[in-house]
Amino acid sequence: MRKKYNSSKLILLVLSALICSILIIGCGSSTPSATTTAPAKTTTASPTTAGPKKGGILKVIMSTSPSGLGYVPDILKPEYVAMASPAAETLFKMNNKGESHPFLAADYLKYDSATNSYTLTIKQGIKFHDGTNFNAEAVKWNLEQSIGKRTDVKNVQSVDVINDYTCRINMKVFDNTVQDQLCRYCGLMFSPTYFQTNGQEATKNYPVGTGPFKFVSFTRDVNLKYTAWDGYWQKGKPYLDGIEFIFITDPVVRLASFKAGEADVLTAVEAKDAKSLEATGKYDFNSCMGTLWGLAGDGSHADSPFADIRVRQALEYAVNRAPVVESVGQGYWQATDQPVATTQWGYNTTPSPYSYNPAKAKQLLTEAGYPNGLGLPMIVQNNPASAVDLMTAVMAQLNQAGFDLHLEVVDPGAFSNYVVKTGWNKTLLCWNYIEGPDSSSILVNGFSSFGFPYRSTYYSKEKDDIVKQITQTTDFATKKALTEQAMGLLRDKYCELTTICRTTNIAAGKKTVHNHGFYAEDTFQATPYDCWIE
C-alpha cells in the first residue's frame, strides 16, 4: 500500500533536524564522513558461571516475518536465512573478514583447471530431521534448485555425484565466488525427500534441515517456533530447549517489548534506540556491516529522465550526505558515495568529481529538458523506519535543487515486487543492499546488467565488462584493483546510481544470554548450536 507525501510539507518536517545537523557538521561538501562508531561488542558473563547450561527458550524479536524458510528459491532476504538457521545449515560459513570456511562441508573447495570444476567433500554421519541421510545426492539436489534460478551461482553449469560424500561442481566459466556463495542462500541444505513428498508450497515455510532445532510452527506476523533436536550432529548440543522468533514491525513496540523483558534478543535495533539501550548498561551488543542505501532511477528505459546522464549527475550535485546521515544515523552510520563503505577494500579513493552544488544540479536538469523538475515518485520501503527518515531528508535536498519529487512509502512486499518481479518505471527507487565483507559482491550480484535484483538501473558495458573480470580473477590483489576500477566507473564516469550511506546492524541481548550470534559476523548468520542462557 502506498502513502503519498506532499514534498513541501516534508521539507518543513525535516528542516529543523537538518539545520541542527548542518550547524554541527557543515554543508559545503558531500564528501563521505569518517569512520563511524557502533556499539562495542560485549559478551559479559556472570563471574559465577562455569560454562554452558542446558535449558531455556531463547526469544528473539525480528522486524519482519519471513516469506520463505524451507526452500532456497523462496528465501529472499538475509534475515530469512538467519531465521531458518536453527533448522537449516550451510555448507560453508563466513567470518567478518570475508573468509569462508567449511561447516557441513568437510574441506575447502578444490578447483581443477583441467575440467573447470570444483570438488566438494561433505561431512559424514549427518542426518536431516526426517531421518534421511545428508549425502552427496542431497547436496546435488539442493544446488540444482538454485542453478538457473539465482544469480549467486549463475556460472555453475551442473553438479555430479562422485561418491556418497563427494560432488563435482561443473562451471560454465571459472568463478572465484562459488565457495563464498555457499555460505549463504545457495549453501542452505534441506531434505530432498521432504520436498519431493510434500511439494514446494508445503515446504516453503517448513524447514527440514540438519540443524540443532526442529521446526514446530509458523504464524505469519506473529511468531516462529523451534524445539531442540536430539539427533544433532554436533554432540552435546544444542544447549537450549527451543527458540522462538517474535515478529514486531513497529520499532516503538519492538523496543518497548524488549525493555519490558518479553524477549532475550532484539535485532534490527534503530540507531536512536541503540543510544538509549547503551545508556542503561543492562545489555550486551553485537554489531556488523549493515545495509547500503542509495537512489536508482530506471535509466535502462530509453524514455526515462534517468536515461540522461545529466539527470543522474544532478542527483550527485543535489545530495549533501554528511548532515542527513549523521542526523538519522546517530553516529552509527557512515556516509559513502559508492556502494561500498569508505573503510572497506574496494572503495575507490579517487576524489569524486561531484560535490554538493544545488545550483549545478538545477542547471543540469534544465539542460536535460526538465526546468520545472521531474514530477515523479521517489519510492522507499517502510521497514526500517529510519529509512523513511533518511530518504525524507534526502528528498528535501533534491527538491531544493529542483527535482520536484514526492515520496511514496510502501511495505516490504510491495517494494520487493518492484525489485524482484516488475522493475520500476519513471521512478526514483530508494535502493538498499546488504553489505558484506566481499566488496565486489554487490557489483556482481546487485548492480550489473546480469545481476539481481536492480535491473532497471542503467549499467554501462564498460563497467559490466570489468565486473565480469572480477569473478574470474585468481588473486586478491587483481580482484581488489578491478573492484576499485568498477566503482570509479559507476560513480564518476557513468553515474549509474547514487549511494548515500551504509548503516550498522545492531542486536541487543540480555547479559544472561551467551553466544546467540545474531549480527556477530553478518546479517545472514546466527549460532543457535552454541547459544545458552544462565
Secondary structure, DSSP 8 states (H G I E B T S, - for coil): --EE--HHHHHHHHHHHHHHHHHHH-SS------------------TT--S-----EEEEEESS--S-SSSGGG--SHHHHHHHTTT-EESEEE-TTS-EEESSBSS--EEETTTTEEEEEB-SS-B-TTS-B-SHHHHHHHHHHHTTT-GGGTTEEEEEEEETTEEEEEESS--TTHHHHTTSGGGEE--HHHHHHH-HHHHTT----SSSEEEEEEETTTEEEEEE-TT-SSTT---SSEEEEEE---HHHHHHHHHTTS-SEE-S--HHHHHHHHHHT-EEEEEEEEEEEEEE--TTSTTSGGGSHHHHHHHHHH--HHHHHHHHHTTSSEE-SSSS-TTSTT---S--S----HHHHHHHHHHTT-TT---EEEEEESSSHHHHHHHHHHHHHHHHTT--EEEEEE-HHHHHIIIIII--SS-EEEEEEE--S-TTHIIIIISSTTSSS-TTS---HHHHHHHHHHTT-SSHHHHHHHHHHHHHIIIIIS---EEEEEEEEEEEEETTEE---TTTS-TT---TTT-EE-
